Amino acid sequence: MGRPEKPVDGPYFRQQLALYLRGLRTAAGPTYEQMATYVKVSPATLKRAASGKSVPTLAVAMAFCFACMVHRRSGPFDVGDLQDLWLRARMEERGTLRLRKPKPEYIADTADLSQALRALYEYAGAPPLRTVQENADGAEHLPLTTLSRIIGRETLPVDLAQFKAFLRGCGVSSDEMQEGWVKAWRKIHTPIGLAEMTIRYRSRGELNRAQSGVF
């Protein structure tokens, strides 16, 4: 196992993730060099993942767990537990733990929609913008500048097609998964929905800002 690792400190969920990974390695017994032979990740990267100094990517955390599983020749680890812990650590790192998981059925207007899209991105693990763009099928569907402004709550998707591209980019890929989101989009873009927004916002300036996604 080599020399003992340094104690873990730092934010709570980052500590818990590092301790979780260390626990798996302790139970399985491999060195980092042995683990690296099972996965396409360097020993240094694997060691850094369990150091607690930063939050590793989900891919590295998954590779870490897989390597321990292969070395021990045990059954599969609980992917759901790892993903939940990793996401909490990632959101803690970004200062977004206070965000609630978005529920499209509760979206009443464009302000709600803007907030929900930002939360959706964070709950996807806040991946690099180019990764989101690739998942959305390319720049023609979701330019990086537009994507950045949507996440920053400076604007909303220009149409339903771009809205669906953003959903795909954040992992909401199938028609079934998108159904509730599409209903929310259509609800606030119908004449009745716009009329309700006009009543809700007390001034034309507030309404214009709401419709553009600027809050």
C-alpha positions as CSV (number, residue, x, y, z in Angstrom):
1,M,0.0,0.0,0.0
2,G,3.0,2.3,0.3
3,R,3.4,5.2,2.8
4,P,0.3,6.4,4.7
5,E,-1.6,9.2,3.0
6,K,-1.9,12.6,4.6
7,P,-5.1,13.4,6.6
8,V,-8.0,14.8,4.6
9,D,-9.2,18.3,5.3
10,G,-11.2,21.0,3.5
11,P,-14.9,21.3,2.8
12,Y,-17.2,18.6,4.1
13,F,-18.3,16.8,1.0
14,R,-14.9,17.0,-0.6
15,Q,-13.6,15.3,2.5
16,Q,-16.3,12.6,2.4
17,L,-15.5,11.8,-1.3
18,A,-11.8,11.5,-0.6
19,L,-12.5,9.2,2.4
20,Y,-14.9,7.1,0.4
21,L,-12.3,6.6,-2.3
22,R,-9.6,5.8,0.2
23,G,-11.9,3.3,1.9
24,L,-12.4,1.4,-1.3
25,R,-8.7,1.3,-1.9
26,T,-7.9,0.1,1.6
27,A,-10.5,-2.6,1.3
28,A,-9.2,-3.7,-2.1
29,G,-5.5,-3.4,-1.3
30,P,-3.9,-2.2,-4.6
31,T,-1.2,0.4,-5.0
32,Y,-1.9,3.4,-7.2
33,E,0.5,1.9,-9.8
34,Q,-1.5,-1.4,-9.8
35,M,-4.8,0.6,-10.2
36,A,-3.4,2.4,-13.2
37,T,-2.9,-0.8,-15.0
38,Y,-6.7,-1.4,-14.9
39,V,-7.8,2.0,-16.2
40,K,-6.5,4.7,-18.5
41,V,-5.6,7.0,-15.6
42,S,-2.1,7.7,-14.3
43,P,-1.1,6.8,-10.7
44,A,-0.6,10.4,-9.9
45,T,-4.1,11.3,-11.0
46,L,-5.6,8.5,-9.0
47,K,-3.7,9.5,-5.9
48,R,-4.7,13.1,-6.4
49,A,-8.4,12.0,-6.6
50,A,-8.2,10.6,-3.1
51,S,-6.1,13.4,-1.6
52,G,-9.0,15.6,-0.8
53,K,-7.2,18.7,-2.2
54,S,-9.7,19.1,-5.0
55,V,-12.8,17.4,-6.5
56,P,-11.8,15.0,-9.3
57,T,-13.8,14.6,-12.4
58,L,-16.6,12.1,-12.2
59,A,-14.8,10.0,-14.9
60,V,-11.7,9.8,-12.7
61,A,-13.7,8.9,-9.6
62,M,-15.5,6.2,-11.5
63,A,-12.2,4.8,-12.8
64,F,-10.8,4.8,-9.3
65,C,-13.7,2.7,-8.1
66,F,-13.6,0.4,-11.1
67,A,-9.8,-0.2,-10.5
68,C,-10.5,-1.2,-6.9
69,M,-13.3,-3.5,-8.0
70,V,-11.2,-5.3,-10.6
71,H,-8.2,-5.7,-8.2
72,R,-10.4,-7.2,-5.5
73,R,-12.4,-9.2,-8.0
74,S,-15.5,-8.1,-6.2
75,G,-19.0,-7.3,-7.4
76,P,-19.9,-3.8,-8.9
77,F,-19.7,-0.8,-6.5
78,D,-22.8,1.4,-6.0
79,V,-22.6,3.8,-8.8
80,G,-25.5,5.8,-7.5
81,D,-23.9,6.4,-4.2
82,L,-20.7,7.6,-5.8
83,Q,-22.5,9.9,-8.2
84,D,-24.5,11.5,-5.4
85,L,-21.5,12.0,-3.3
86,W,-19.4,13.4,-6.2
87,L,-22.2,15.8,-7.2
88,R,-22.5,17.2,-3.7
89,A,-18.7,17.7,-3.6
90,R,-18.8,19.3,-7.0
91,M,-21.6,21.7,-6.1
92,E,-20.0,22.5,-2.8
93,E,-16.8,23.4,-4.7
94,R,-18.9,25.7,-7.0
95,G,-20.9,27.2,-4.1
96,T,-24.2,26.0,-5.6
97,L,-25.3,23.5,-2.9
98,R,-28.2,25.8,-2.1
99,L,-29.8,25.2,-5.5
100,R,-32.7,22.9,-5.5
101,K,-33.1,20.2,-8.1
102,P,-35.2,21.7,-10.8
103,K,-38.8,20.5,-11.3
104,P,-40.3,21.6,-14.6
105,E,-43.8,21.3,-13.3
106,Y,-43.2,24.2,-11.0
107,I,-42.0,26.6,-13.7
108,A,-44.5,29.4,-13.9
109,D,-42.7,32.1,-15.9
110,T,-39.4,32.9,-17.6
111,A,-37.8,33.8,-14.4
112,D,-38.5,30.3,-13.1
113,L,-37.3,28.9,-16.3
114,S,-34.0,30.8,-16.2
115,Q,-33.3,29.6,-12.7
116,A,-34.3,26.0,-13.5
117,L,-31.9,25.9,-16.5
118,R,-29.0,27.2,-14.3
119,A,-29.9,24.5,-11.7
120,L,-30.1,21.8,-14.4
121,Y,-26.6,22.6,-15.5
122,E,-25.3,22.5,-11.9
123,Y,-27.0,19.2,-11.2
124,A,-25.4,17.8,-14.4
125,G,-22.1,18.4,-12.6
126,A,-21.3,21.8,-14.3
127,P,-19.3,20.1,-17.1
128,P,-17.1,22.2,-19.5
129,L,-19.1,24.2,-21.9
130,R,-17.7,22.4,-24.9
131,T,-18.8,19.1,-23.4
132,V,-22.4,20.5,-23.1
133,Q,-22.2,21.7,-26.6
134,E,-21.0,18.3,-27.9
135,N,-23.9,16.6,-26.1
136,A,-26.2,19.1,-27.6
137,D,-25.0,18.0,-31.1
138,G,-22.7,20.9,-31.9
139,A,-22.3,24.6,-32.2
140,E,-25.0,25.0,-34.8
141,H,-27.5,24.1,-32.1
142,L,-26.0,25.8,-29.1
143,P,-23.2,28.3,-29.6
144,L,-20.8,28.6,-26.7
145,T,-21.5,32.3,-26.1
146,T,-25.3,31.6,-25.9
147,L,-24.7,28.6,-23.7
148,S,-22.6,30.7,-21.3
149,R,-25.3,33.5,-21.2
150,I,-28.1,30.9,-20.5
151,I,-26.1,29.4,-17.6
152,G,-25.3,32.9,-16.3
153,R,-29.1,33.8,-16.4
154,E,-28.4,36.6,-18.9
155,T,-30.7,35.2,-21.6
156,L,-32.9,32.2,-22.5
157,P,-32.9,29.8,-25.5
158,V,-34.1,31.6,-28.6
159,D,-36.6,28.9,-29.5
160,L,-37.8,25.4,-28.6
161,A,-35.1,23.8,-30.7
162,Q,-32.3,25.5,-28.8
163,F,-34.1,24.8,-25.6
164,K,-34.1,21.1,-26.4
165,A,-30.4,21.3,-27.3
166,F,-29.6,22.8,-23.9
167,L,-31.5,19.9,-22.3
168,R,-29.6,17.4,-24.2
169,G,-26.4,19.1,-23.3
170,C,-27.2,18.7,-19.6
171,G,-28.2,15.0,-19.9
172,V,-31.9,15.3,-20.5
173,S,-31.7,13.5,-23.8
174,S,-34.7,11.4,-24.5
175,D,-38.1,12.6,-25.6
176,E,-39.6,11.1,-22.5
177,M,-37.1,12.9,-20.2
178,Q,-37.8,16.2,-22.0
179,E,-41.6,15.9,-22.0
180,G,-42.1,17.9,-18.7
181,W,-39.6,20.6,-19.8
182,V,-41.3,21.0,-23.2
183,K,-44.6,21.4,-21.4
184,A,-43.1,24.1,-19.2
185,W,-41.7,25.9,-22.3
186,R,-45.0,25.9,-24.1
187,K,-46.9,26.9,-21.1
188,I,-45.0,30.2,-20.7
189,H,-44.9,30.9,-24.4
190,T,-48.6,30.7,-25.1
191,P,-50.7,33.9,-25.3
192,I,-52.3,32.9,-22.0
193,G,-48.9,32.4,-20.4
194,L,-47.7,35.8,-21.6
195,A,-50.9,37.5,-20.4
196,E,-50.4,36.0,-16.9
197,M,-46.8,37.3,-16.9
198,T,-48.0,40.8,-17.9
199,I,-50.3,40.8,-14.9
200,R,-47.6,39.4,-12.6
201,Y,-44.9,42.0,-13.5
202,R,-45.9,45.5,-12.4
203,S,-44.0,47.4,-15.1
204,R,-43.1,47.0,-18.8
205,G,-39.5,47.1,-17.9
206,E,-39.9,44.2,-15.5
207,L,-41.8,42.2,-18.1
208,N,-39.2,42.8,-20.8
209,R,-36.4,41.7,-18.5
210,A,-38.4,38.6,-17.5
211,Q,-39.1,37.7,-21.2
212,S,-35.4,38.1,-22.1
213,G,-34.2,36.0,-19.2
214,V,-32.3,38.9,-17.5
215,F,-33.0,39.0,-13.8
